[in-house]
Amino acid sequence: MAKSITYENSGVSIDANDEMVERIHSYVTSTFGPRVIKLKNGFAGLFRLDYDERIFKKNYKNPVLVACTDGVGSKVQLAAEIKKYDTVGIDLVAMSVNDMLVQGAEPLFFLDYIAVNKLEPAVIAEMVKGVAAGCKMADCALIGGETAEMPDTYRKDDFDMAGFAVGIVERKKIVTGRNICKGDVIIGLASSGLHSNGYALARNICFRKLKLRMTDKVDELEGQIVGNVLLEPTQIYVKPIVKLLSQYKVKKIVHGMAHITGGGLVGNIPRILPKNCDASIRKESWPKHPIFKFLQEKGPVDEEEMYRVFNMGIGYVLVVAEDFADSIEHKLARYGQTVYKIGRVTGGTGKVVLK
């Protein structure tokens, strides 16, 4: 009689999944606030919009839900290579919540999707630990997720992640860039490094051309280990920006915002510019993280290409009314941000001009 075939000897372990659920439980619930409705063994996450009706009605007369989704890209390959899994979850949260923040939205909750070759509960727990850490930084709840074990799709040790965020904004406070005008000041918030973009180019230079290993120390990177520099998590800007927006009549003061991701400053700022305006950016108005100079010199990479691919040290941009620029700069600095005035809005055709 032929031996019975099981799901496990086909490559998928139900027992491992059960262990994983046990391991991640405390990380997930640590992100819960009073608006999360706990549902043991539920098939979906539950989140109340009106936990405190007085606060909700004060803040929202015409609430609009805002949704984002994103991944981490090939940064996950570097994490897999050195088996460091607790930071890419922060990146995953950052990529979605920073995007919705651009519209003036406050993140409410987050869901994740992790796909692996083989489900190892301890490894998945480290990934979810990072996601939970990112959710805490963004003041949102991790209310659900999915882990898929797919041995025929992913190679050994490979994995991928995707994230989904939902937020809320009062309709009259949605930030679109429509009010940007000539004379506005462009304020940049420092990035923590590459964030989660440009890794195909960075990996090409570091590992194919220079033959570096993730554990190598590099003098040009201030003696840091290259793997640590490349895996530095994406900065999450939610708390300082939400706090700032709550203090102003947004459309009259903060005219536009941009999350500087793939495409860099030259690709993302035009998304919010009116057709008759340019963003004039002074390249020397902020210091560059050593990783950018290293990649540009070792590539070599043309400066124009650097600004098209990387954030170049500015992870988030606000376009603000000139009379309030100093006040906003000081407030953001008090909220723990490294802030630079990097340019102005001029008349033009909806592009970035680097000077």
Secondary structure, DSSP 8 states (H G I E B T S, - for coil): ------SGGGT--HHHHHHHHHHHHHHHHTT--TTEE--TT-SS-EE-S-SSHHHHHHH-SSEEEEEEEEE-TTHHHHHHHHT--SSHHHHHHHHHHHHHHTTT-EEEEEEEEEEESS--HHHHHHHHHHHHHHHHHTT-EEEEEEEEE-TTTS-TT-EEEEEEEEEEEEGGG---STT--TT-EEEEEE-SSSTTS-HHHHHIIIIIIS---TT-EEGGGTTEEHHHHHT------HHHHHHHHTTS-HHHHEEEEEE--TTHHHHHGGGTS-TTEEEEE-GGGS---HHHHHHHHHTT--HHHHHHHS-TTEEEEEEE-GGGHHHHHHHHHHTT--EEEEEEEEESSS-EEE-
